[in-house]
Amino acid sequence: MSIESTLFVRVTSIEKITKQVKKFTLSPETGKELPRFSGGAHISTYLKTSTGLIVRQYSLISHPDDITKYGIAVRLSENSKGGSLHWHQDMKVGDRLQISYPKNHFSLSFKARHHVFYAAGIGITPFLSMMQDLSVQNQTFELHYASKSEDSCAFYSYIKKHYPNQSHFYFSDLKQRLQTASLENHPIGTHVYFCGPEGFIEQFRAGAGELGYPETTVHYERFLPTRIKQMKPFKVVLNNGSELTVEENQTLLEVLLANGIDILYSCRVGRCGTCEIPVAEGKVEHLDDFLSAQQKKEQNCILACVSRGQSDKLLLKI
């Protein structure tokens, strides 16, 4: 499996934030500095485990101007396939690993007059660096953060200390629910940002749409790609005539990389468009959030990281 350009870092501290969330500080090797990044950026981490290489993306939570270290927060998933489990059980201070250069597919809008962040659970992570960015720039923002309880609310004390006037918390154990009705209270020129579980994002995206928010003012970031209930295998044929099978538990991107096909990629959740491939024949099941409705209707391209063949075979122009 080929990987993008990377940096080597070491884990220099591990802090338990909640029962399920740990914060990891990643520092550059001696004599080096890390690249600057903007609020909302993420990195890919490459974990060499006993079962093979695991690639996972995490939002950067440290200050964007701090080139001495990066911070990430990892929630232990109940259905972990090895990524969060490795971070929580196997990662130790002093461990060396590879990470990608920072990328940002969830950046702050320069056109916004006011920024409003809606977070659920570990969806708080991209907003930590965004709030730091906006504080330095003296721009206005507010945070609406839903969690089960104060104890399970990651970075609760930090947020209360640094952003007491901008932050609003909703704890379901106390029967406090974050409702889409709060979208009605923002001034003209507000941009809204959603991050959390899939159902949370879709609920608030729909709410913003119903209230007439222009699409350009609604931003969101998913942790995982959109999935469909019925995942079926399909075949792809390349320009050289070779035929590959994408099994139901694989993505087209994974199969191409595993077979030595050098293809650019970045977000792995269908947001950036980096892995777009032209399609000559076949019908595509578009699961991305990048292509327009018209582009999806034309059926002449596919985002390899998430989308699949709706027909049994696709002829790709690669």
C-alpha positions in Angstrom: 0.0 0.0 0.0 1.6 3.3 -1.0 1.3 6.3 1.2 1.5 10.1 0.8 4.4 12.3 1.8 4.8 12.0 5.6 6.6 13.3 8.6 8.1 11.4 11.5 7.0 12.3 15.0 7.2 10.9 18.5 4.5 10.7 21.1 5.7 13.0 23.9 2.6 12.9 26.2 -0.6 11.1 26.7 -3.4 12.6 28.7 -6.7 10.9 29.7 -9.5 13.5 29.0 -12.5 11.3 29.7 -13.1 7.6 30.2 -13.2 7.1 26.4 -11.0 10.0 25.1 -7.2 10.4 25.2 -5.2 13.4 24.1 -1.8 12.6 22.4 0.9 15.2 21.9 3.1 14.5 18.8 6.4 16.3 18.6 8.9 16.6 15.7 12.2 14.8 15.8 15.2 16.7 17.1 16.1 19.8 15.2 12.9 19.9 13.1 9.7 22.0 13.2 6.2 21.0 12.2 4.3 22.8 9.4 1.8 25.5 10.4 -1.9 24.7 9.8 -5.2 26.5 9.9 -8.2 25.8 12.2 -10.1 22.7 11.2 -7.1 20.9 9.7 -6.5 17.2 10.2 -3.6 14.7 9.7 -3.5 11.1 8.6 -1.7 8.8 11.0 0.0 5.6 9.8 0.0 2.9 12.5 2.1 -0.2 12.0 0.3 -3.0 13.8 0.6 -6.7 14.0 -2.3 -7.0 11.5 -0.8 -4.5 9.0 -0.8 -0.8 8.3 -3.8 1.2 9.7 -4.5 4.7 8.3 -6.7 7.0 10.4 -7.5 10.8 10.2 -7.7 13.0 13.2 -8.4 16.7 13.7 -5.5 18.8 15.0 -6.6 20.3 18.3 -3.4 22.3 19.2 -2.9 26.0 18.4 -2.4 26.5 14.6 0.6 28.7 15.1 2.4 26.3 17.4 5.1 24.5 15.3 6.7 22.7 18.3 4.0 20.1 18.5 0.6 18.7 17.3 -2.2 17.6 19.5 -4.9 15.1 18.6 -7.7 13.5 20.6 -8.8 9.9 20.0 -12.1 8.4 21.2 -12.1 4.7 21.9 -14.7 3.3 19.5 -16.9 0.5 20.7 -16.6 -1.0 17.1 -13.0 -0.2 16.6 -11.3 -2.1 13.7 -7.9 -1.5 15.3 -7.3 2.3 15.0 -8.6 3.8 18.2 -7.9 0.5 20.0 -4.2 0.7 19.0 -4.0 4.4 20.2 -5.6 3.6 23.6 -4.0 0.2 24.4 -0.7 0.1 22.5 0.6 3.6 22.0 3.2 4.7 24.6 5.2 7.9 25.2 8.3 7.7 23.1 6.7 5.8 20.2 7.6 6.9 16.7 5.1 7.1 13.9 4.4 8.6 10.5 1.9 11.3 9.9 0.8 13.2 6.8 1.2 16.9 6.3 -1.8 18.9 7.6 -4.8 19.2 5.2 -7.9 21.2 5.7 -11.3 20.3 4.1 -13.2 21.9 6.9 -11.8 25.4 7.0 -13.3 28.6 8.4 -15.0 30.8 5.9 -13.5 34.2 5.3 -16.9 35.5 4.2 -18.6 34.8 7.5 -19.6 37.7 9.8 -20.2 35.3 12.6 -19.3 31.6 13.1 -21.4 29.1 15.0 -20.1 25.6 15.8 -22.4 22.7 16.5 -20.6 19.7 18.0 -21.7 16.3 19.4 -19.4 14.0 21.3 -15.9 13.8 19.8 -17.1 16.2 17.1 -15.7 18.9 19.3 -12.1 18.3 18.0 -11.9 20.4 14.8 -13.6 23.3 16.6 -10.8 23.6 19.3 -8.3 24.9 16.7 -10.9 26.9 14.9 -11.8 28.8 18.2 -8.1 29.5 18.8 -7.8 30.8 15.3 -10.8 33.1 15.6 -9.7 34.4 19.1 -6.4 35.6 17.7 -8.3 37.3 14.8 -10.8 38.9 17.1 -13.7 37.4 15.2 -17.0 36.5 16.8 -18.1 32.9 17.3 -20.2 30.6 19.5 -20.2 26.9 20.3 -23.1 24.6 20.9 -21.9 21.3 22.3 -24.0 18.2 23.0 -22.7 15.4 25.1 -24.2 12.7 27.4 -22.9 14.2 30.6 -20.3 16.7 32.0 -18.0 13.7 32.8 -18.1 12.4 29.2 -17.8 15.9 27.7 -14.3 16.1 26.2 -12.4 19.3 27.0 -15.3 20.7 29.0 -13.1 22.4 31.6 -10.8 23.8 29.0 -13.6 25.3 27.0 -15.3 26.7 30.1 -12.1 28.4 31.1 -11.1 29.9 27.7 -14.5 30.5 26.1 -17.0 31.0 28.9 -19.1 33.6 27.1 -19.2 31.8 23.7 -20.0 28.2 24.9 -23.3 26.5 25.5 -23.5 22.9 26.7 -26.3 20.3 26.4 -26.2 17.2 28.5 -28.7 14.5 27.6 -28.4 12.9 31.1 -29.9 16.2 32.4 -32.7 16.1 29.7 -30.9 19.0 27.9 -31.3 18.6 24.2 -29.6 20.6 21.5 -32.4 21.4 19.0 -32.2 22.6 15.4 -34.4 25.5 16.5 -31.3 27.2 17.8 -30.4 27.8 14.1 -33.1 30.4 14.0 -31.3 32.7 16.4 -28.2 33.6 14.4 -27.8 37.0 12.7 -27.6 37.4 9.0 -24.1 36.6 7.7 -23.6 33.7 10.1 -21.9 30.5 8.9 -22.7 27.3 10.7 -20.4 24.3 11.1 -21.5 20.8 12.1 -19.4 17.9 13.4 -20.4 14.7 15.1 -22.2 11.4 14.4 -23.9 11.0 11.0 -27.4 11.4 12.3 -26.5 14.6 14.1 -24.9 16.1 11.0 -27.9 15.2 8.8 -30.4 16.5 11.3 -28.7 19.9 11.5 -28.0 20.1 7.8 -31.7 19.5 7.1 -32.6 22.1 9.7 -30.4 24.7 8.1 -31.9 23.9 4.7 -35.4 24.3 6.0 -34.6 27.7 7.5 -33.2 28.9 4.2 -29.5 28.9 5.0 -27.6 29.3 1.7 -25.5 26.1 0.9 -22.3 28.2 1.0 -22.9 29.1 4.7 -23.3 25.5 5.8 -20.2 23.5 6.6 -19.7 20.0 8.0 -17.2 17.3 8.6 -17.8 13.6 8.8 -15.6 11.1 10.7 -16.6 8.2 8.4 -17.8 8.0 4.8 -21.5 7.7 4.0 -22.5 4.0 3.8 -25.4 2.2 2.2 -27.2 -0.7 3.8 -26.6 -3.1 0.9 -22.9 -3.1 0.1 -22.2 -5.4 -2.8 -19.0 -6.3 -4.6 -18.2 -5.0 -8.1 -15.5 -5.2 -10.7 -13.4 -2.5 -12.4 -11.5 -2.7 -15.7 -8.5 -0.5 -16.2 -7.0 1.0 -19.4 -4.5 -1.9 -19.6 -7.3 -4.4 -19.6 -6.7 -5.7 -16.1 -9.8 -6.5 -14.0 -10.0 -6.0 -10.3 -12.7 -6.9 -7.8 -13.8 -4.6 -5.0 -15.3 -6.7 -2.3 -18.2 -5.5 -0.1 -15.9 -4.6 2.8 -13.4 -2.8 0.6 -13.3 0.6 -1.1 -12.1 1.1 -4.7 -9.3 3.3 -3.4 -8.0 0.5 -1.1 -8.1 -2.1 -4.0 -6.3 0.3 -6.4 -3.5 1.0 -3.8 -3.2 -2.6 -2.9 -2.6 -3.4 -6.6 0.1 -0.8 -7.0 -2.0 1.8 -8.8 -0.6 5.2 -7.9 -3.6 7.3 -7.2 -3.8 10.6 -5.3 -6.1 10.7 -2.3 -6.6 12.8 0.8 -9.7 12.9 3.0 -11.0 9.3 2.5 -14.5 10.3 3.3 -15.7 11.8 0.0 -15.2 15.5 0.8 -12.2 16.7 -1.1 -12.4 15.2 -4.6 -8.7 14.3 -4.8 -9.3 10.7 -5.7 -11.7 11.4 -8.6 -11.4 9.0 -11.5 -13.0 9.3 -14.9 -15.5 6.5 -15.8 -16.0 5.3 -19.4 -18.8 2.8 -18.8 -21.0 1.6 -16.0 -23.3 3.1 -13.4 -21.9 4.6 -10.2 -23.4 4.6 -6.7 -22.3 8.1 -5.6 -21.7 8.3 -1.9 -19.6 11.5 -1.8 -20.3 15.0 -0.7 -18.1 16.6 -3.3 -19.7 16.2 -6.7 -22.6 18.3 -7.8 -26.0 16.8 -8.5 -25.4 17.4 -12.2 -22.0 15.7 -12.1 -23.5 12.7 -10.3 -26.3 12.5 -12.9 -23.7 12.5 -15.8 -22.2 9.2 -14.4 -18.7 9.9 -15.9 -16.6 9.9 -12.7 -16.2 8.3 -9.3 -14.6 9.2 -6.0 -12.6 6.1 -5.3 -12.5 6.6 -1.5 -16.3 6.1 -0.9 -18.4 5.6 -4.1 -19.1 2.2 -5.6 -20.3 0.5 -8.7 -24.0 0.3 -8.9 -23.6 -1.9 -12.0 -21.6 -5.1 -11.7 -18.6 -3.6 -13.7 -17.1 -0.2 -14.2 -14.7 0.7 -17.0 -12.2 3.3 -15.5 -10.0 5.7 -17.5 -6.8 4.9 -15.6 
